[in-house]
Amino acid sequence: MKKLILTITTVALFLCTAKTNAQNKDIVDIAASNKSFSTLVTAVKAAGLVEALKSEGPFTVFAPTNNAFAKIDANTLGALLKPENKSKLTSILTYHVIKGKLTAKDVVAALKKGKGKVTLTTLSGAKITVVQNDKGIWLKDANGNYSMISKTDIMASNGVIHVIDSVVMP
C-alpha cells in the first residue's frame, strides 16, 4: 500500500512539474524548443522580434511550421531574411500575432457568435479573418489565401500558440 501511495504521489508530482515548466516558457522559448518551428524562429530573430515576443503580452500567435514556410519559394524566403527586408519580414510576422490570449474555446465562441466568421486585428494593425467550415478552422489572409489551424492551445507564460499549415500574408 505504501508503494502504491508513493507511486501515485510521484506521478502526480511529475505531472504538476511538467505542466508548470511548460507554462513557465514564453512563446519564443516554446518555438525554439520545437524543431518544427526552426524557420519561424530564424525569421523572428532576423526581424528583431525576439524581445517583443518574450515580453509580458499576452499574445496569440498563429505559428507556421517549417512545412508552411517550405510552401514559399526558397528565393523569396531567402530574400525576406536579409537585413534590407527586415521591415517587410516584420510586417509578415506580426500579421501572425494577435494582442491578447485567444484560446481555441475563445475562437470557437467568437465563430459561433459571428456565424462561422470573425475578423481579428493583428499586431501589425492589419485584419485577418478566421472562418469555420466542415473541414476545420482556417485563417483567411488579406490576399484571400487560407491556412488551416492544425493544432491549438500550446500554452505559454505570455500567451498561446496555434499551429498553422501555411504562412499568411498581409
LOBA-857967 format. One record per residue: x, y, z of N, C-alpha, C in turn; residue in three letters; residue number from 1. Coordinates in steps of 0.05 Angstrom, whole numbers, plus 5000, padded with zeros to 4 digits. Each point is the difference from the previous one (the first is absolute). Layout:
n.u:n.v:n.w:ca.u:ca.v:ca.w:c.u:c.v:c.w:residu:num
X:Y:Z:X:Y:Z:X:Y:Z:ALA:NUM
...
# end
This chain:
n.u:n.v:n.w:ca.u:ca.v:ca.w:c.u:c.v:c.w:residu:num
5016:4976:5000:4984:5024:5000:5017:5025:5000:MET:1
5022:5000:5016:5018:5023:5001:5013:5005:4972:LYS:2
5007:4978:4986:5012:5002:4974:4980:5013:4980:LYS:3
4975:4992:5002:4979:5011:4983:4997:5030:5004:LEU:4
4998:5008:5026:4998:5028:5006:5024:5016:4991:ILE:5
5024:4989:5004:5024:5013:4991:5000:5003:4969:LEU:6
4992:4980:4986:4999:5000:4971:4980:5022:4990:THR:7
4977:5000:5012:4979:5020:4992:5010:5028:5006:ILE:8
5012:5004:5023:5011:5026:5008:5022:5009:4980:THR:9
5018:4982:4993:5021:5006:4981:4990:5007:4973:THR:10
4980:4985:4990:4988:5006:4974:4986:5027:5001:VAL:11
4985:5006:5021:4986:5025:5002:5020:5023:5001:ALA:12
5021:4997:5015:5021:5021:5002:5013:5005:4973:LEU:13
5006:4978:4986:5012:5002:4973:4982:5015:4981:PHE:14
4974:4993:5000:4981:5013:4982:4997:5030:5006:LEU:15
4999:5007:5025:4998:5028:5008:5025:5015:4993:CYS:16
5023:4988:5004:5025:5013:4993:5003:5004:4970:THR:17
4992:4980:4984:5002:5002:4971:4982:5022:4990:ALA:18
4976:5002:5011:4981:5021:4991:5010:5027:5008:LYS:19
5011:5003:5025:5011:5025:5009:5023:5009:4983:THR:20
5019:4982:4993:5023:5007:4984:4991:5009:4973:ASN:21
4980:4987:4987:4991:5008:4974:4988:5028:5002:ALA:22
4985:5006:5021:4987:5026:5002:5020:5022:5008:GLN:23
5024:4993:5009:5020:5020:5007:5015:5009:4975:ASN:24
4997:4986:4978:5013:5007:4975:4984:5020:4985:LYS:25
5013:5020:4988:4985:5019:4984:4998:4990:4971:ASP:26
4986:5015:4984:4995:4992:4972:5025:4994:4985:ILE:27
5021:5017:5003:5025:4995:4985:5013:4975:5010:VAL:28
5001:4996:5026:5013:4976:5012:4986:4974:4990:ASP:29
4974:5001:4999:4985:4976:4990:5006:4995:4971:ILE:30
4999:5021:4984:5006:4997:4971:5029:4990:4996:ALA:31
5018:5011:5015:5029:4992:4997:5005:4972:5009:ALA:32
4983:4989:5017:5004:4973:5010:4987:4979:4982:SER:33
4986:5009:4978:4986:4982:4982:5013:5002:4972:ASN:34
5011:4979:4990:5014:5000:4974:4981:5008:4977:LYS:35
4974:4996:5003:4981:5007:4979:4998:5030:4996:SER:36
5010:5015:5019:4998:5029:4998:5027:5014:4995:PHE:37
5020:4985:4991:5027:5011:4997:5001:5023:4980:SER:38
4985:4998:4978:4999:5022:4981:4987:5024:5012:THR:39
4978:4996:5014:4987:5022:5014:5019:5014:5019:LEU:40
5014:4985:5016:5019:5012:5019:5022:5016:4985:VAL:41
5010:4989:4978:5020:5014:4984:4989:5026:4991:THR:42
4975:5000:4990:4987:5024:4990:4995:5021:5022:ALA:43
4991:4990:5023:4996:5018:5023:5026:5014:5008:VAL:44
5021:4985:5000:5027:5011:5007:5008:5021:4979:LYS:45
4997:4993:4974:5007:5018:4978:4984:5026:5001:ALA:46
4975:4998:5009:4983:5024:5001:5004:5016:5026:ALA:47
5016:4989:5018:5005:5014:5025:4976:5000:5019:GLY:48
4983:4979:4999:4976:4998:5016:5002:4982:5025:LEU:49
5024:4990:5005:5003:4982:5023:4991:5013:5026:VAL:50
5011:5023:5006:4993:5013:5025:4970:5007:5002:GLU:51
4989:5009:4978:4971:5007:5000:4983:4975:5006:ALA:52
5007:4977:4989:4985:4976:5004:5007:4986:5027:LEU:53
5021:5010:5013:5007:4989:5026:4987:5018:5022:LYS:54
4989:5023:4992:4989:5019:5019:4974:4988:5013:SER:55
4989:5015:5019:4978:4990:5016:4975:4992:4983:GLU:56
4995:5015:4979:4976:4994:4984:4975:5007:5014:GLY:57
4980:4984:4998:4999:4973:4987:4996:5003:4970:PRO:58
5009:4979:4985:4997:4999:4972:4988:4973:4991:PHE:59
4987:5001:4977:4991:4976:4987:5017:4999:4974:THR:60
5014:4978:4997:5018:4997:4976:4989:4978:4983:VAL:61
4995:5006:4974:4994:4979:4981:5026:4993:4987:PHE:62
5012:4978:5009:5028:4993:4993:5002:4981:4976:ALA:63
5012:5009:4978:5004:4983:4977:5023:4980:5006:PRO:64
4997:4975:4992:5021:4980:5003:5020:5003:4978:THR:65
5022:4985:5002:5020:4999:4978:4987:4992:4974:ASN:66
4981:4981:5000:4986:4992:4976:4984:5023:4988:ASN:67
4989:5017:5017:4985:5024:4991:5019:5019:4985:ALA:68
5023:5005:5012:5020:5017:4988:5011:4988:4974:PHE:69
5001:4973:4998:5010:4987:4976:4982:5004:4976:ALA:70
4975:5009:5005:4981:5006:4978:5008:5026:4986:LYS:71
5016:5016:5013:5010:5026:4989:5024:4994:4983:ILE:72
5002:5012:4977:5023:4997:4982:5026:5005:5016:ASP:73
5019:4983:4998:5025:5001:5015:5014:5027:4996:ALA:74
5000:5010:4976:5013:5026:4994:4986:5023:5014:ASN:75
4973:4999:5000:4985:5021:5014:5005:4999:5030:THR:76
4999:4976:5011:5005:4997:5029:5028:5009:5007:LEU:77
5020:4993:4984:5027:5008:5005:5003:5031:4999:GLY:78
4986:5012:4981:5001:5029:4997:4987:5014:5025:ALA:79
4978:4988:5010:4987:5012:5023:5017:4999:5025:LEU:80
5018:4981:5002:5017:4997:5023:5024:5019:5000:LEU:81
5004:5014:4978:5023:5019:4997:4994:5026:5016:LYS:82
5021:5012:5011:4996:5025:5016:4985:5022:4986:PRO:83
5004:5003:4974:4986:5021:4985:4970:4996:4998:GLU:84
4990:4976:5006:4972:4995:4998:4987:4996:5028:ASN:85
5014:5010:5020:4991:4996:5028:4972:5011:5005:LYS:86
4993:5023:4988:4974:5012:5005:4978:4983:4987:SER:87
5005:4989:4977:4980:4983:4987:4996:4974:5015:LYS:88
5022:4988:5009:4999:4976:5016:4985:5005:5026:LEU:89
5006:5022:5013:4986:5008:5025:4970:5002:4995:THR:90
4992:5013:4978:4972:5002:4993:4987:4973:4997:SER:91
5013:4982:4987:4989:4973:4996:4998:4985:5026:ILE:92
5021:5001:5016:4999:4985:5026:4980:5012:5019:LEU:93
4998:5026:5002:4980:5012:5019:4972:4996:4990:THR:94
4997:4993:4975:4973:4993:4989:4991:4973:5011:TYR:95
5018:4985:5012:4993:4974:5013:4995:5002:5030:HIS:96
5000:5025:5010:4998:5004:5029:4976:5018:5006:VAL:97
4984:4992:5020:4977:5015:5010:5007:5008:5029:ILE:98
4994:5025:5006:5003:5009:5028:4978:4987:5017:LYS:99
5008:4988:5022:4981:4986:5018:5002:4970:4996:GLY:100
4989:4986:5019:5001:4970:5000:4973:4989:4991:LYS:101
5000:4989:4976:4976:4987:4989:5004:4970:4999:LEU:102
4987:4986:5018:5002:4971:4999:4981:4989:4978:THR:103
5002:4974:4995:4982:4988:4980:4971:5004:5008:ALA:104
4995:4998:5026:4973:5004:5010:4990:5028:4994:LYS:105
5017:5020:5003:4993:5028:4994:4994:5003:4971:ASP:106
5017:4988:4983:4997:5003:4971:4973:4986:4991:VAL:107
4995:4977:5011:4975:4985:4993:4976:5017:5009:VAL:108
5001:5012:5023:4978:5016:5010:4996:5024:4981:ALA:109
5021:5013:4992:4998:5023:4982:4989:4992:4973:ALA:110
5009:4976:4990:4990:4990:4975:4970:4995:5001:LEU:111
4991:4988:5023:4972:4995:5004:4984:5026:4999:LYS:112
5010:5020:5015:4986:5026:5001:5000:5013:4972:LYS:113
5022:4996:4985:5003:5013:4974:4990:4982:4977:GLY:114
4986:4979:5007:4988:4982:4980:5021:4988:4981:LYS:115
5023:4991:5012:5020:4986:4985:5023:5018:4990:GLY:116
5000:5025:5008:5020:5019:4990:5005:5022:5021:LYS:117
5026:5006:5004:5007:5022:5019:5025:5014:4989:VAL:118
5001:5026:5002:5023:5015:4990:5016:5009:5025:THR:119
5026:4996:4999:5018:5008:5021:5020:5021:4990:LEU:120
5009:5017:5018:5020:5019:4994:5027:4989:5009:THR:121
5019:4999:4982:5026:4989:5006:5018:5021:5013:THR:122
5022:4992:5011:5019:5018:5012:5011:5020:4980:LEU:123
5000:4993:4974:5008:5019:4980:4979:5021:4993:SER:124
4976:4996:5011:4978:5019:4995:4982:4991:4978:GLY:125
5008:4979:4985:4984:4990:4978:4978:4981:5010:ALA:126
4981:4995:4983:4978:4982:5008:5005:4972:4988:LYS:127
4992:4980:5015:5001:4972:4991:4973:4987:5008:ILE:128
4990:4983:4984:4974:4988:5005:5003:4971:5008:THR:129
4986:4992:5020:4999:4972:5008:4973:4989:4990:VAL:130
5000:4978:4986:4976:4988:4989:4998:4971:5008:VAL:131
4976:4990:5002:4996:4972:5006:4983:4987:4979:GLN:132
5008:4976:4992:4983:4984:4981:5001:4971:5009:ASN:133
4989:4982:4984:4999:4972:5008:5027:4987:5004:ASP:134
5021:5012:4987:5027:4988:5001:5017:5011:5023:LYS:135
4991:5021:5014:5015:5011:5022:4998:5030:5002:GLY:136
5020:5011:5015:5001:5028:5004:5025:5011:4985:ILE:137
4996:5022:4986:5020:5010:4981:5005:5030:5005:TRP:138
5024:5009:4993:5006:5028:4999:4997:5008:4970:LEU:139
4988:5022:4995:4998:5011:4972:5015:5026:5000:LYS:140
5022:5001:4985:5016:5025:5000:4989:5021:4981:ASP:141
5013:5023:4999:4991:5023:4985:5000:4994:4970:ALA:142
5014:4979:4991:5001:4993:4972:4980:4979:4992:ASN:143
4984:4991:5020:4980:4979:4995:5011:4972:5002:GLY:144
5025:4997:5010:5012:4973:5003:4992:4990:5028:ASN:145
4999:4973:5002:4992:4987:5024:5023:4984:5013:TYR:146
5000:4999:5026:5018:4984:5016:4984:4985:5021:SER:147
5002:4974:5001:4985:4984:5019:5014:5001:5028:MET:148
4984:5003:5020:5010:4998:5028:5001:4970:5006:ILE:149
5024:4990:5003:5003:4971:5003:5003:4990:5029:SER:150
5009:5019:5018:5003:4993:5028:4995:5025:5016:LYS:151
4986:4997:5023:4993:5023:5015:5010:4998:5029:THR:152
5000:5024:5013:5004:5002:5029:5026:4989:5010:ASP:153
5022:5008:4988:5026:4995:5011:5005:5024:5019:ILE:154
4997:4995:5025:5000:5022:5020:5029:5008:5007:MET:155
5003:5026:5001:5026:5012:5008:4995:5019:5023:ALA:156
5021:5009:5013:4997:5018:5022:4990:5027:4992:SER:157
5003:5007:4974:4991:5026:4991:4980:4998:4977:ASN:158
4985:4978:4999:4980:4998:4979:4995:4971:4992:GLY:159
4992:4997:4974:4992:4974:4990:5009:4999:4971:VAL:160
5008:4976:4991:5008:4994:4973:4980:4981:4987:ILE:161
4992:5007:4975:4984:4982:4983:5016:4995:4975:HIS:162
5003:4975:4993:5016:4992:4977:4984:5002:4974:VAL:163
5012:5012:4979:4987:5002:4974:5017:4987:4978:ILE:164
4987:4992:4979:5014:4985:4979:5010:5016:4976:ASP:165
4995:5026:5000:5010:5018:4979:5006:5028:5012:SER:166
5019:5013:4988:5006:5028:5009:4979:5018:4989:VAL:167
4988:5017:5016:4980:5019:4991:5014:5026:4994:VAL:168
4989:5015:4980:5013:5024:4991:4982:5024:5002:MET:169
5011:5022:5010:4984:5025:5002:4994:5012:4973:PRO:170
# end
